[in-house]
Structures are given as structure tokens and as C-alpha cells.
Amino acid sequence: MKIGYIRVSTRDQNTARQEQLMEALGVEMVYIDRMSGKDTNRPELKKMMEYLRPGDTVVVESISRFARTTSDLLQLMDALQQKGSAFVSQKESIDTESPSGKFMLTVFGALAELERDYLRQRQREGIDIAMANGTYRGRPAKKLKGWEQIVALNKAGEITAVEAARRLGISVSSYYRKLKG
């Protein structure tokens, strides 16, 4: 079954152009969101993703109507693949049922990975500069409610270190590290 997904950024925007396209492409069911595409937390998108069955094809006018970031696109593509569904973007001529469509999505995946690597690199450079200037403080220490009482129980042998860490909401290694420091 061909299932269409339409998104416009505001309630005032018109969906008629995208709806006409879906009709011309023989789409049998359409989901419409009237909200920003800044993330994938959209009610109609969620409904569509839950409805999808193996063999269904999701049709969109353009990738930007489906996902605004490469990482969101790749997450959605992974979810479609897990459901056994295909994806077609009319504007970009991408069809995951064809080898070239799969290739294009692989290219998008490589670009997303490059983007993440650049982000990490810039973050590391920023931290190094802040450390050199003496302004980097690191992540603030987590406030641990009841630390003294829980440590006392652990030292008295009434609870294990694992239980102490669980009660504090931290990992066992963090518990031991804080105990030393």
C-alpha cells in the first residue's frame, strides 16, 4: 500500500499542492502534520510509523517534509527498514526499492557521520581552548541526596556498594570514585 506523509510548518500553510501530488501518485492513505519538522515527535508521523506493515511504501513530496536533519532521516529510514517498508521522495527521486535509492541514502548516512565527527572535533577544540584559558570547569558534580547516610550504611555492612549506588542513582564505578575523592 502507498502511504503518503504531508507536513507543513504552520496551521496557516496550505497542503493542497502536496495532496494533489499524493493523488496523482496513487497514494491510498495520507497522514498530515501541521507543525515544525524540527524533530520527529509529530503525532501523524507517529501514527503512520505505527500503522506501517511489511510491503508498504511511504511517499513524500520531498525529504524536507519528512525529516529536517540527516540524523532524523536516518533514524526514520532505519525504522522503515525494520518494518519492511520502502520510502519514496518525489522531489529528490529517491526510491529505496531501487539500488540507486539505497545508494543515495548511504550517501546521506556518510554525510551524517561526517557531520557528527566535525561536531565532536569542534567540541573537543572548544574544551581544549577553555582548559588552556583556565575557564573549563567540566560537567558539574551531581548532587547526591543522602550521601552521608548511604555511605554510613555501606561502611557498616548494612548495604552493598551496588545497593548504595542504586539508591543514589549512580553507577557503582561512580560510587567508588566519589568515595575515594
ABEGO torsion letter per residue (X at the ends): XBBBBBBBABAABBAAAAAAAAAAAGBABBBBBBBBAABABBAAAAAAAAABBBGBBBBBABAAAABABAAAAAAAAAAAAAAGBBBBBAAAGBBAABAAAAAAAAAAAAAAAAAAAAAAAAAAAAAAAAAAAGABAEBBBBBBBGAAAAAAAAAAGABBAAAAAAAAGBBAAAAAAAAAX
